[in-house]
Amino acid sequence: MPRNPAPDVRRSVPRTDAVLADPRLAEDVRTRGRDAVKDAVRVAQQRVRDGEAAPGDVVDLVLASLPPAGTTLRRVLNATGAVLHTNLGRAQLSPAAVEAVVTAAGATDVEMDLATGRRARRGRGAMAALAAAVPAAGGVHVVNNGAAALVLAATALAAGREIVVSRGELVEIGDGFRLPDLLESTGARLREVGTTNRTTLADYAAAVGERTGFVLKVHPSNFVVTGFTAGVQAGELTGLGVPVVVDTGSGLLAPDPLLPEEPDAHSVLVAGADLVTASGDKLLGGPQAGLLLGRAELVERLRRHPLARALRVDKLTLAALEATLRAAANPTVDAVHADPAELRRRCGEVAAALADAGVDARVEPSRAVVGGGGAPGVELASWVVSLPPHLAEALRRGDPAVVGRVEGGRTLLDLRCVPAGADGALVGAVAAAVS
Ligand SMILES: *Cc1c(COP(=O)(O)O)cnc(C)c1O
């Protein structure tokens, strides 16, 4: 690569303004913004200066290098082995959910009955799918995320009143956000009962009174307490004469034998809970959303509360959620249930392709996790492609970006959350990172 190009090469590099004025770039300048295209022009001009491209190729280089959409968000292959990686956006949408989002992106009948031309219940298709997935729920509603679901429940049912909750369930959910603070921000007061490790039915019973808005059970989704412990199941709290609200967290709608400690909405409602809150982008495998399921009149009170309007989900979320609910599988479900033998086979193929490219790649057994603050005690038997440690950063900076984990002096790539169809792209990304 010539470091000091001859003056004639420098002169022959097309000027930025001239390139930006090229009619082939007009649409991109209009829709992506001039600055975004300009950045790509600068990179292309540098390649001409470096002797890597001809001056006449600049516009083609720009067109080829513009990201596929007007977002700075980058496509990432999640090779961390954490299925719901919070920093990588938790659940990956299924192809059907992505298609639904695209359909809903334009004008859509999210709030209109096309047969009559009249206003209809917003997102009724998604609500029907949610109700069908959890027949034990008399009513369903969807808000922005799990935290919003809790805030709506606390505001509508306990503002100015008390929420009775165990001291063992005052959870910090991540990035410094604590559920007790969130709940108190609604004007409800927390009435803490029991201790960190032990809470009994008698503790709850002694605290329930005229000021009680509801009793809250929070699933300790990101930690485990072992040893001398005692807790009370939601079903045991139903005789206290106040609503029982359960924050299940993960968004499982029905039991999953692989995750016996994770509560699911169906079982909790059948046990007698009045209201369940959950996240849409954890184990359900859908878009970010907060699910509210429970007794019809309670859900209706939440739905009609003024705050509900501020927590309303958009049409894209509703579309993705409905598609997720109507299908039996999605990338999250597939990743949690991936067959280790199949993962080992894929790792073998990737490692062999990399060895052909001269990369020191080995296949090793490993452990994956659910992640996203879920199923803290669970380890999923897995396999990884193990690479030299210095590759981690180059992999993150590549396209597609590949995020693995560095452990024991190696960069480990777990294929569990990498779509099988992307193994070739992964091999290409590693080869590019090596060179
Ligand atoms: C994740 C979680 C939340 C917060 O849900 P978001 O969808 O992230 O807002 C609340 N409670 C529990 C138990 C959780 O696991």
The ligand as an ORCA input file, in Angstrom:
! r2SCAN-3c Opt
* xyz 0 1
  C     -36.721     -8.411     33.843
  C     -37.571     -8.246     35.040
  C     -38.295     -7.062     35.233
  C     -38.207     -5.898     34.285
  O     -38.748     -6.216     33.050
  P     -38.355     -5.314     31.785
  O     -39.112     -5.920     30.663
  O     -36.882     -5.432     31.636
  O     -38.777     -3.928     32.081
  C     -39.080     -6.957     36.341
  N     -39.169     -7.981     37.224
  C     -38.493     -9.127     37.078
  C     -38.659    -10.208     38.076
  C     -37.668     -9.304     35.971
  O     -36.994    -10.449     35.822
*
